[in-house]
Amino acid sequence: MHLEIKFKSITLKWFLNIFLVIALVICACGTAFCILFNRLYTDRLQSLAGDYSYEFSALSTTNPKTFKDTAISLASDFKFKDKIEVQVVDNKGQTIVSTTGFVENADNSAEYQRAKQSGKTAVYKGKTGDGEPIMAATTVIYGEKGEDLGGYRWITSMTAANKIMYGVTAVIILICTAVLCFCVFSGLFFVKSIVRPIRDVSNMARTIAMGNFDARLQVAKNDEIGELCDAINYMASELQQSENIKNDFISSVSHELRTPLTAIRGWGETAKMSLDSDIDLVKRGLDVVLSEADRLSGLVEELLDFSRMQTGRLIMVSGPMNVVQILSESFDMYAELAKKQEIDLVYTKPNDEFIVMGDPNRLKQVFINIIDNAVKYTEKGGQVLVDITKEEGCVRVTVTDTGVGIPAQDIDRVKEKFYKANKTVRGSGIGLAVADEIIKQHSGLLFIESTENVGTTVTVVLPLYQPEETAEPEITEEGQETNG
């Protein structure tokens, strides 16, 4: 099945959650800066114009008779004619004199009345008759007795100022546009740097899911994406190793099943043909058939135990038991086999009883597995030592052999399911995994120490059984016993 994964949602989320927010912030900041700059620049122009025309405030010291003459005198002596124009108006808003020397027949009464209503000064922004933008301010002049003498009105062109403000606004817009473009390209590059590796990871995951465990990702980064690629590669290698172990397990179990079945079939046919001719051969054949049937039964039971362990249905019927007796029975099962293989199997049974809380059948299964492995991997002339000792609060069982040992790279994995360090010796590879689980369920420990070509020591530690102490009856003052 072809599975197509779309990554547009990541780009869309970046656009909605990050870029739009950045764009709105940049636009808001740019707009606010433009408005603030224009306002500050206009206020600065207004302040300068007020300073330039300040000398006309001297008209407040005049009277209705001297007002006009003083205004004409101030206008003729005005020093900032190149900066602003100042007009003097009477108390009806009609222009008396202008610093330009040209008096327009303009009615400024509306501005003059607005200045009177505002208190003293009224600012006006607009255009002249020929369309030139201007800014003007009318200031009312009151005499010493509070009478309305008239006022003066300064006028300045906004053409140059507007060019500056438009230029600054254009620069701010260009800067905001450049920042947004940078955010777009850097953001898309960042998103692409995430989306592309994720797409590669998803494609690799599908490849691995289809059974190609040799596929690997090229790790080119040391960030989280690189860690994800490393994890995918590690997963692929583990799956490949698990697949190899599974195949080895199937091959091993198939061989373990085929060998006794072949022996059963061969000896069964031999016994059948020898029924009337060789009774001893028939008995020998039947012994082999029974022996191999027991071996098959043990293998099947081991597989069933493993299945129960995997599904959490491995049942323990625990009770106080003498672990020395269980170990002795397990030892006895291999004494004759070791003797035939010329292996020195040694066990000194202690006189004391070591009581633990456990399932005797399951613990016997563990001891049999450990001793079987020791005998199986020890060559002719070797030695296997079985020992049991009591320590502080626990019982320690050790099985030491002088066999082939376990390579250092395999020692940490021999208790894993299906894993076999030595594939040349019979076995399914699940015995130690089941034994380890049984010991764990007995609140014990199973650990292995080994040196290749020297030998292996398997140690099982089980907690001693501590019976609950019963409370002794107390004697009351009346002499009656109580249970406290």
ZIFENHU-V578168 format. One record per residue. SS is DSSP state (H for helix, E for strand, L for the rest). BURIAL is b if it has 9 or more other ideal C-beta (glycine too) atoms within 8 Angstrom, else e. D_CENTER is the distance of its C-alpha to the mean C-alpha in Angstrom with 1 decimal. Layout:
# ZIFENHU-V578168
ss=SS burial=BURIAL d_center=D_CENTER
ss=SS burial=BURIAL d_center=D_CENTER
This chain:
# ZIFENHU-V578168
ss=L burial=e d_center=29.5
ss=L burial=e d_center=28.3
ss=L burial=e d_center=25.0
ss=L burial=e d_center=24.4
ss=L burial=e d_center=21.2
ss=L burial=e d_center=21.7
ss=L burial=b d_center=19.3
ss=H burial=e d_center=21.8
ss=H burial=e d_center=19.8
ss=H burial=b d_center=17.2
ss=H burial=b d_center=20.3
ss=H burial=e d_center=22.0
ss=H burial=e d_center=19.2
ss=H burial=b d_center=19.2
ss=H burial=b d_center=23.0
ss=H burial=e d_center=23.2
ss=H burial=e d_center=20.6
ss=H burial=b d_center=21.0
ss=H burial=b d_center=24.1
ss=H burial=b d_center=26.4
ss=H burial=e d_center=25.5
ss=H burial=b d_center=26.1
ss=H burial=b d_center=29.3
ss=H burial=e d_center=30.6
ss=H burial=e d_center=30.0
ss=H burial=b d_center=31.7
ss=H burial=b d_center=34.6
ss=H burial=e d_center=35.1
ss=H burial=b d_center=35.2
ss=H burial=b d_center=37.5
ss=H burial=e d_center=39.8
ss=H burial=e d_center=39.9
ss=H burial=b d_center=40.8
ss=H burial=b d_center=43.5
ss=H burial=e d_center=45.0
ss=H burial=e d_center=45.0
ss=H burial=b d_center=46.5
ss=H burial=b d_center=49.2
ss=H burial=e d_center=50.0
ss=H burial=e d_center=50.2
ss=H burial=b d_center=52.3
ss=H burial=b d_center=54.6
ss=H burial=e d_center=55.0
ss=H burial=e d_center=55.8
ss=H burial=b d_center=58.5
ss=H burial=b d_center=59.9
ss=H burial=e d_center=60.1
ss=H burial=b d_center=61.8
ss=H burial=b d_center=64.2
ss=H burial=b d_center=65.1
ss=H burial=e d_center=65.8
ss=H burial=b d_center=67.9
ss=L burial=b d_center=70.0
ss=H burial=e d_center=70.2
ss=H burial=e d_center=73.9
ss=H burial=b d_center=75.0
ss=H burial=b d_center=74.2
ss=H burial=b d_center=77.5
ss=H burial=b d_center=79.2
ss=H burial=b d_center=78.6
ss=H burial=e d_center=81.5
ss=L burial=b d_center=83.9
ss=L burial=e d_center=86.0
ss=L burial=e d_center=86.8
ss=L burial=e d_center=89.7
ss=L burial=e d_center=87.9
ss=H burial=b d_center=84.5
ss=H burial=b d_center=85.2
ss=H burial=e d_center=86.9
ss=H burial=b d_center=84.1
ss=H burial=b d_center=81.6
ss=H burial=b d_center=83.5
ss=H burial=e d_center=83.8
ss=H burial=b d_center=80.1
ss=H burial=b d_center=79.2
ss=H burial=e d_center=81.5
ss=L burial=e d_center=80.2
ss=L burial=b d_center=76.4
ss=L burial=e d_center=74.5
ss=L burial=e d_center=71.3
ss=L burial=e d_center=72.8
ss=L burial=e d_center=70.4
ss=L burial=e d_center=67.4
ss=L burial=b d_center=68.3
ss=E burial=b d_center=71.3
ss=E burial=b d_center=72.8
ss=E burial=b d_center=75.1
ss=E burial=b d_center=77.3
ss=E burial=b d_center=78.2
ss=E burial=b d_center=80.8
ss=L burial=e d_center=80.4
ss=L burial=e d_center=80.4
ss=L burial=b d_center=77.6
ss=E burial=b d_center=79.9
ss=E burial=b d_center=79.3
ss=E burial=b d_center=82.0
ss=E burial=b d_center=80.8
ss=E burial=b d_center=77.8
ss=L burial=b d_center=76.8
ss=L burial=e d_center=76.9
ss=L burial=e d_center=80.6
ss=L burial=e d_center=80.1
ss=L burial=e d_center=80.3
ss=L burial=e d_center=78.8
ss=L burial=e d_center=80.5
ss=L burial=e d_center=77.2
ss=E burial=e d_center=76.9
ss=L burial=b d_center=74.3
ss=H burial=b d_center=75.5
ss=H burial=e d_center=72.3
ss=H burial=b d_center=70.1
ss=H burial=b d_center=72.7
ss=H burial=b d_center=72.7
ss=H burial=b d_center=68.9
ss=H burial=b d_center=69.0
ss=H burial=e d_center=71.6
ss=H burial=e d_center=69.5
ss=H burial=e d_center=66.4
ss=L burial=e d_center=68.4
ss=L burial=e d_center=69.0
ss=E burial=b d_center=66.8
ss=E burial=b d_center=65.3
ss=E burial=e d_center=63.0
ss=E burial=b d_center=63.3
ss=E burial=e d_center=61.1
ss=E burial=e d_center=62.4
ss=E burial=e d_center=64.5
ss=L burial=e d_center=68.1
ss=L burial=e d_center=70.5
ss=L burial=e d_center=69.6
ss=L burial=e d_center=65.8
ss=L burial=e d_center=64.9
ss=E burial=b d_center=62.1
ss=E burial=b d_center=63.2
ss=E burial=b d_center=62.4
ss=E burial=b d_center=65.3
ss=E burial=b d_center=66.0
ss=E burial=b d_center=69.2
ss=E burial=b d_center=70.3
ss=E burial=b d_center=73.2
ss=E burial=b d_center=76.0
ss=E burial=e d_center=77.8
ss=L burial=b d_center=81.0
ss=L burial=e d_center=82.0
ss=L burial=e d_center=83.4
ss=L burial=e d_center=80.3
ss=L burial=e d_center=81.9
ss=E burial=b d_center=80.0
ss=E burial=b d_center=81.2
ss=E burial=b d_center=78.7
ss=E burial=b d_center=75.6
ss=E burial=b d_center=73.9
ss=E burial=b d_center=71.2
ss=E burial=b d_center=69.1
ss=E burial=b d_center=67.6
ss=E burial=b d_center=65.1
ss=E burial=b d_center=63.8
ss=L burial=b d_center=60.1
ss=H burial=e d_center=60.2
ss=H burial=e d_center=59.0
ss=H burial=b d_center=56.6
ss=H burial=b d_center=55.1
ss=H burial=e d_center=54.6
ss=H burial=b d_center=52.7
ss=H burial=b d_center=50.5
ss=H burial=e d_center=50.0
ss=H burial=e d_center=49.2
ss=H burial=b d_center=46.6
ss=H burial=b d_center=45.1
ss=H burial=e d_center=45.0
ss=H burial=e d_center=43.2
ss=H burial=b d_center=40.6
ss=H burial=b d_center=40.1
ss=H burial=e d_center=39.8
ss=H burial=b d_center=37.2
ss=H burial=b d_center=35.2
ss=H burial=e d_center=35.5
ss=H burial=e d_center=34.5
ss=H burial=b d_center=31.4
ss=H burial=b d_center=30.4
ss=H burial=e d_center=31.1
ss=H burial=e d_center=28.9
ss=H burial=b d_center=26.1
ss=H burial=b d_center=26.7
ss=H burial=e d_center=26.8
ss=H burial=e d_center=23.9
ss=H burial=b d_center=21.7
ss=H burial=b d_center=22.8
ss=H burial=e d_center=22.2
ss=H burial=e d_center=18.7
ss=H burial=b d_center=18.0
ss=H burial=e d_center=19.9
ss=H burial=b d_center=17.9
ss=H burial=b d_center=14.8
ss=H burial=b d_center=16.8
ss=H burial=e d_center=18.8
ss=H burial=b d_center=16.2
ss=H burial=b d_center=14.5
ss=H burial=b d_center=18.1
ss=H burial=b d_center=18.7
ss=H burial=b d_center=15.8
ss=H burial=b d_center=17.1
ss=H burial=e d_center=20.6
ss=H burial=b d_center=19.8
ss=H burial=b d_center=18.2
ss=H burial=b d_center=21.5
ss=H burial=b d_center=23.5
ss=H burial=b d_center=22.1
ss=H burial=e d_center=22.6
ss=L burial=e d_center=26.2
ss=L burial=e d_center=26.8
ss=L burial=e d_center=26.5
ss=L burial=b d_center=24.6
ss=L burial=e d_center=26.0
ss=L burial=b d_center=24.0
ss=L burial=e d_center=21.5
ss=L burial=b d_center=19.4
ss=L burial=e d_center=20.6
ss=L burial=e d_center=18.0
ss=L burial=e d_center=19.2
ss=L burial=e d_center=16.4
ss=L burial=e d_center=14.8
ss=L burial=e d_center=11.7
ss=H burial=e d_center=8.3
ss=H burial=b d_center=10.7
ss=H burial=b d_center=12.7
ss=H burial=e d_center=10.1
ss=H burial=b d_center=9.6
ss=H burial=b d_center=13.4
ss=H burial=b d_center=13.8
ss=H burial=e d_center=12.0
ss=H burial=b d_center=14.3
ss=H burial=b d_center=17.2
ss=H burial=e d_center=16.7
ss=H burial=b d_center=16.6
ss=H burial=b d_center=19.7
ss=H burial=b d_center=21.5
ss=H burial=e d_center=20.9
ss=H burial=b d_center=22.1
ss=H burial=b d_center=25.0
ss=H burial=e d_center=25.8
ss=H burial=b d_center=25.7
ss=H burial=b d_center=27.9
ss=H burial=e d_center=30.3
ss=H burial=b d_center=30.4
ss=H burial=b d_center=31.1
ss=H burial=e d_center=33.8
ss=H burial=b d_center=35.3
ss=H burial=b d_center=35.3
ss=H burial=e d_center=37.0
ss=H burial=e d_center=39.5
ss=H burial=b d_center=40.1
ss=H burial=b d_center=40.6
ss=H burial=e d_center=42.8
ss=H burial=b d_center=44.9
ss=H burial=b d_center=45.0
ss=H burial=b d_center=46.3
ss=H burial=e d_center=48.6
ss=H burial=b d_center=50.4
ss=H burial=b d_center=51.8
ss=H burial=b d_center=52.5
ss=H burial=e d_center=54.5
ss=H burial=b d_center=56.3
ss=H burial=b d_center=57.0
ss=H burial=e d_center=58.3
ss=H burial=e d_center=60.4
ss=H burial=b d_center=62.0
ss=H burial=b d_center=62.5
ss=H burial=e d_center=64.5
ss=H burial=b d_center=66.3
ss=H burial=b d_center=67.2
ss=H burial=e d_center=68.4
ss=H burial=e d_center=70.7
ss=L burial=b d_center=72.0
ss=L burial=e d_center=72.8
ss=L burial=e d_center=76.6
ss=L burial=e d_center=76.8
ss=L burial=e d_center=74.6
ss=H burial=e d_center=73.5
ss=H burial=e d_center=71.9
ss=H burial=b d_center=69.7
ss=H burial=b d_center=68.7
ss=H burial=e d_center=67.8
ss=H burial=b d_center=65.8
ss=H burial=b d_center=64.0
ss=H burial=b d_center=63.3
ss=H burial=e d_center=61.9
ss=H burial=b d_center=59.5
ss=H burial=b d_center=58.5
ss=H burial=e d_center=57.8
ss=H burial=e d_center=55.9
ss=H burial=b d_center=53.7
ss=H burial=b d_center=53.3
ss=H burial=e d_center=52.0
ss=H burial=b d_center=49.6
ss=H burial=b d_center=48.3
ss=H burial=e d_center=48.1
ss=H burial=e d_center=46.0
ss=H burial=b d_center=43.6
ss=H burial=e d_center=43.2
ss=H burial=e d_center=42.8
ss=H burial=b d_center=40.1
ss=H burial=b d_center=38.2
ss=H burial=e d_center=38.7
ss=H burial=b d_center=37.4
ss=H burial=b d_center=34.3
ss=H burial=e d_center=33.8
ss=H burial=b d_center=34.4
ss=H burial=b d_center=31.9
ss=H burial=e d_center=29.2
ss=L burial=e d_center=30.0
ss=L burial=e d_center=30.5
ss=L burial=e d_center=34.2
ss=L burial=b d_center=35.5
ss=L burial=e d_center=38.3
ss=L burial=b d_center=39.7
ss=L burial=e d_center=43.2
ss=L burial=e d_center=43.2
ss=E burial=e d_center=46.2
ss=E burial=e d_center=47.9
ss=E burial=b d_center=48.9
ss=E burial=e d_center=50.5
ss=H burial=b d_center=48.0
ss=H burial=b d_center=50.8
ss=H burial=b d_center=52.7
ss=H burial=b d_center=49.7
ss=H burial=b d_center=49.1
ss=H burial=b d_center=52.8
ss=H burial=b d_center=52.9
ss=H burial=b d_center=50.0
ss=H burial=b d_center=51.8
ss=H burial=e d_center=55.1
ss=H burial=b d_center=53.5
ss=H burial=b d_center=52.9
ss=H burial=b d_center=55.9
ss=H burial=e d_center=58.2
ss=H burial=b d_center=55.6
ss=H burial=b d_center=54.9
ss=H burial=b d_center=58.6
ss=H burial=e d_center=59.1
ss=L burial=e d_center=56.5
ss=L burial=e d_center=58.1
ss=L burial=b d_center=55.0
ss=E burial=e d_center=55.8
ss=E burial=b d_center=53.9
ss=E burial=e d_center=54.4
ss=E burial=b d_center=53.7
ss=L burial=e d_center=55.6
ss=L burial=e d_center=55.4
ss=L burial=b d_center=55.4
ss=L burial=e d_center=58.0
ss=L burial=e d_center=55.7
ss=L burial=e d_center=53.6
ss=L burial=b d_center=49.8
ss=E burial=b d_center=48.6
ss=E burial=b d_center=45.0
ss=E burial=b d_center=43.5
ss=E burial=b d_center=42.5
ss=L burial=b d_center=43.4
ss=H burial=e d_center=46.2
ss=H burial=e d_center=45.7
ss=H burial=b d_center=42.0
ss=H burial=b d_center=42.6
ss=H burial=b d_center=45.5
ss=H burial=b d_center=43.2
ss=H burial=b d_center=40.9
ss=H burial=b d_center=43.9
ss=H burial=b d_center=45.4
ss=H burial=b d_center=42.3
ss=H burial=b d_center=42.1
ss=H burial=b d_center=45.8
ss=H burial=b d_center=45.9
ss=H burial=b d_center=43.2
ss=H burial=b d_center=45.1
ss=H burial=b d_center=48.4
ss=H burial=b d_center=46.8
ss=L burial=b d_center=45.3
ss=L burial=b d_center=48.4
ss=L burial=e d_center=51.1
ss=L burial=e d_center=54.9
ss=L burial=e d_center=56.2
ss=L burial=b d_center=52.9
ss=E burial=b d_center=52.2
ss=E burial=b d_center=49.9
ss=E burial=b d_center=50.0
ss=E burial=b d_center=49.0
ss=E burial=b d_center=48.8
ss=E burial=b d_center=48.1
ss=E burial=e d_center=48.1
ss=E burial=b d_center=47.6
ss=E burial=e d_center=45.4
ss=L burial=e d_center=44.4
ss=L burial=e d_center=43.3
ss=E burial=b d_center=42.4
ss=E burial=b d_center=43.9
ss=E burial=b d_center=43.0
ss=E burial=b d_center=43.9
ss=E burial=b d_center=43.7
ss=E burial=b d_center=44.7
ss=E burial=b d_center=45.3
ss=E burial=b d_center=46.5
ss=L burial=b d_center=47.8
ss=L burial=b d_center=46.2
ss=L burial=e d_center=44.2
ss=L burial=b d_center=41.1
ss=L burial=b d_center=37.5
ss=L burial=e d_center=35.9
ss=L burial=e d_center=33.4
ss=L burial=e d_center=30.6
ss=L burial=b d_center=31.3
ss=L burial=b d_center=31.8
ss=L burial=e d_center=28.2
ss=L burial=e d_center=28.2
ss=L burial=b d_center=31.6
ss=L burial=b d_center=30.6
ss=L burial=e d_center=28.1
ss=L burial=e d_center=29.5
ss=L burial=b d_center=31.7
ss=L burial=b d_center=31.3
ss=L burial=b d_center=34.7
ss=L burial=e d_center=35.2
ss=L burial=e d_center=38.8
ss=L burial=e d_center=39.4
ss=L burial=e d_center=43.2
ss=L burial=e d_center=43.8
ss=L burial=e d_center=44.0
ss=L burial=b d_center=41.2
ss=L burial=b d_center=38.5
ss=L burial=b d_center=35.6
ss=L burial=b d_center=34.6
ss=H burial=b d_center=37.1
ss=H burial=b d_center=35.1
ss=H burial=b d_center=32.0
ss=H burial=b d_center=34.3
ss=H burial=b d_center=36.0
ss=H burial=b d_center=32.9
ss=H burial=b d_center=31.8
ss=H burial=b d_center=35.4
ss=H burial=b d_center=35.4
ss=H burial=b d_center=32.1
ss=H burial=b d_center=33.7
ss=L burial=b d_center=36.6
ss=L burial=e d_center=34.4
ss=L burial=b d_center=35.2
ss=E burial=e d_center=33.8
ss=E burial=b d_center=34.5
ss=E burial=e d_center=33.9
ss=E burial=b d_center=35.4
ss=E burial=e d_center=36.8
ss=E burial=b d_center=38.3
ss=E burial=e d_center=39.8
ss=L burial=b d_center=40.6
ss=L burial=e d_center=44.4
ss=L burial=e d_center=45.0
ss=E burial=b d_center=43.9
ss=E burial=b d_center=41.4
ss=E burial=b d_center=41.2
ss=E burial=b d_center=39.5
ss=E burial=b d_center=39.3
ss=E burial=b d_center=38.9
ss=E burial=b d_center=38.8
ss=E burial=b d_center=39.7
ss=E burial=b d_center=40.3
ss=E burial=b d_center=44.0
ss=L burial=e d_center=45.2
ss=L burial=e d_center=45.9
ss=L burial=e d_center=48.4
ss=L burial=e d_center=48.2
ss=L burial=e d_center=51.0
ss=L burial=e d_center=53.3
ss=L burial=e d_center=54.7
ss=L burial=e d_center=58.4
ss=L burial=e d_center=60.8
ss=E burial=e d_center=61.9
ss=E burial=e d_center=65.6
ss=L burial=e d_center=66.4
ss=L burial=e d_center=69.4
ss=L burial=e d_center=71.4
ss=L burial=e d_center=70.8
ss=L burial=e d_center=68.5
ss=E burial=e d_center=65.4
ss=E burial=e d_center=62.0
ss=L burial=e d_center=58.6
ss=L burial=e d_center=57.0
